[in-house]
Structure formats: structure tokens, C-alpha cells
Amino acid sequence: DFGSSGTLHNESLSNEEVSSKGISLFKKVIAYAHQRGVKIALGIDIDLILPEYGLSADDPLVIHARIKQITTDYPDLDYLVLFISEMIHHDNEKLVQWQRIFDAMYIQVKETAHNTRIAVSGWGLKKEIADQLPRDVIAAPISGYSDSFEDGSIYGDREYWGCPWLERDIYSSNYYYPYEMHLSNTISAFSRKAANMKELY
């Protein structure tokens, strides 16, 4: 850092320059992954926005700008993962707002990014929420504090991705052995997968 033009973060770069460098780097990541036969997903929280913008996340201008930027910057993106924020599953007003944002984003992606599929993720994904989504949307919930995950059968024939919870979260170390998590449990969960489970991430 400290002035090197080869880094993303240093005091000599403007916000615009940092953004441009980040976009360029991620494009290279996508291109390299595709050379190796690997597909790439980008995940975003769709109902959150910095207060400095002075706009709501469900403002049509915000929704349009976010999807336009993603589809323009990353035309070869394989998957766009739209996250349900962690604590809104029991807040009907926020869920309604999330659904409104999702619906608008889904339409725009389908119209402008024909090679990009949409998945929905979050800390769990209730069946009743998944049932409201278009049939081509992938259910990709993160498991709740577990190195295992459900088999996907609750989502019927909708494509499902399994995802164990592995991260450092405040006072808990959710990583594989020698901490609290075991790869054997993840493998065991995968062996019990339903027919609609297509990926593990």
C-alpha cells in the first residue's frame, strides 16, 4: 500500500479508482475460472444500502442502478446470489420489502443478462419464502451454525445448493477440525442429498 498502483487500497487512490480496479480484478477472476471450468457467483444483500446515499434500497432508481452496474461490469457472471438479510425472517414488513426488491431485480436480470442465473441465499431459507420465488431461482441457504446442511427435499424439485456454516462469528470458531466443525459431517450430509441438490458451496 502507501502509494503502490498495484493495490486496491491505498491513500493515493480515489473511490472511483478503487472501484475500477476491483471491477477489473473480478473480471479477471471470472475469465480465469472459466478457463478452468469453474463457475463464479456474486452475492449481494439487496435490502441494505448505506444511509449516506439518502435513498431506500427499494427505490426503483437504486434497484435499476445496482443491476445495471452488475450486468454491465460482469456480462460473463454465471450466478447472482441475492441474500435475505439475517434477521428479517420474522419481520413481515421487511420481508415484503425484500420481495419487492427481488421481483424488480429478477425481471431486470432476466431481460439483460441471459447467461446469469439467480439464486437466493441467507441464514436459512424458509420453504414458504422459496415457494414464492420463480421456478428457475435456485435455493441456496446457508446452514445455521452447522457443518452439515439439509438434504434439500423441502424445496421439492427446485434446484438446491447445500452450504455448511463455516466462519468466525464473534466468540464462535466455526471451522473444520481442530475447532468445532468436522469435514466428515459435511461429507455425510452430502451423501444424504435429495435429487434436487446440484451443488455444494
N, C-alpha and C positions, 0 to 999 in steps of 0.2 A: 504494500500500500504506500501511502505518503508520496503520491505523485506518479506511480507507475501506470502507464496507459494500458498495461496488460491485465489489470484487475478490474473488478466490478465496483468495488467500494473504496474510494479514497477522497480526500478533501479537494482534489483538483477537478473532479467530475461534477457536472450538474445533474439534477434528477433526470433530465431528458437523456443525457449521455449514458447514465447508469441503465435506464430503461432500454435504450437502443442496444447496449452491449448484452444485456440479459436476453433480449429477444434473439439477437444474433447467435448467442451461445445455445439457446434452447433449440433453435432451428438446426444447428449442427448436431445436437444430441439426437433429434428425431431422424435426421438423414443417416447418421452413423448406425443408429438402432435398426433402421430399415435395411441397411446393408447386411446386417447380421440376422435378419429375420425376426427382429423383436418389435413388438408394437408398443406405442407410447400413449399414455393418458395424462391429461392435465386436469387437476381438480381445483374447484373454486367454491367458496362459500357465497351463495348467490343472494342471501338476505342480509348481508353485512356490508356497510360502507363507512368510511372514515367521516366523522362529523364535520371535518374541515371542508368537505365538499358542499355542505349545506343542502343536500338533496337526500331523498329517501331511496332506499335500494329498489323499491318497486316503481320508481319514476320511469316512465317509458323511455325517456332520453338516456337514463343510466343503463337500462337493460339493453337498448339498441347499441349504445357505445361499447359496452363490455363485449357483447357477442361480435360486433363488427371488428373490434380490435383482435380478438382471438382468431376469428376465421380469416382475417386478412394476414395477420402475422404468422399463423401456423396452418396453412392450407393442407398440409400433409398429416395433420394430427389424426391419430386413429380413434381416440376416445376422449370425450369431455365428460368429466365426473362432476356432477352438481350435488353439493353437500347440503344436507339438512343440518342446521346448527344444533349443537349438542343438547341444549336444554329446552327445546321448543315442542317436544313430542306431546306435552300435556297442556300446551298453550294454544287453544283453538284459533285465537286471533292471529298469532304469528304463523301458525300452520296455513291458514287461509292466505296470508300474505306470501308465504313461501310458494304455495301452489300457483298463485297468480304470476309470480316472477318466473317460476318454472315453465308454465304454459307459454308465456311470451318468448322465453329463450328457446324452448323446444321448437316452436314454429320457425323462428329465425334461423336456427341451425339447420333445420331440415331444408329450408329454402336456399341457403347459401353455402353449406358445407356438406355436400352429398356423400363424402367419404368418411365423415366423422360420426361415430355412433355415440349415443348419450347413455350414461349410467347414473344412477342415483345412489349416494352413499351417505353415511352418517354413523353415529354411535348407535348401531341398531337401525332397523327399518321395519316398522310395523306392517303387517300384512294388509291392513285396511288402507294404509297410505300407498303401498305398492299397487294395490288393486285399482287406484285412481289414475295410475300412470298409463301412457300409451303402451301397447303391447311390445313394441320394439325397444323399449327402455330396459336396460339391464339393472337388476337389483344387486347392489354390491355393498352390503352393510359391513361395518367394522364390528367385530365381536366385542362384547363387553367384558373387559378385564379377563381375557382368557386366551390361552394358546391353542384353543380349539375353536370351532365355529359350527353353526347349524348346517344341516345337510342340504338345505335349500328347498325342501319339499313344500314348505308352507307357501312358496310363491308359485306353485302349480307348474305350468310349462314355461313360465317366464325365465329367460336366461339369468343365471345367478352366478356371482363370483364369491368365493369364500375369502375371508380376511381375518386372521388372528390379530389380537391386540398386542402389539409389541412396541413399547416406548417407555421413556422415563416420564412419569407423571407425578409431580410433586414429591411425595415420600415413597412412592412405589417404583420398583425397578422391574418393569415388565419386559425382560429379555430372556433369551434361552439360557439354559444351564451354563454357569453355576448360580444363576439367580433363581427366579421363581418359575420360569417357563421351560417347557421341555419340547424339543422338536418331535419327539415320539408322539406326543399328544396331537400335534398338528397333522402328522402323517396319518395317525389313526382316524382323525376327523375326515381327512381327505378320502380315506378308504371307504367311508360310510356315505359318501356324497350321493345325492339323488341324480337322476338323469339330466336334470336341467342345469346342474353345476358344470360350467365350461372352463372356468379359470380360477386360479388361486393367486392372490396378490397381497 
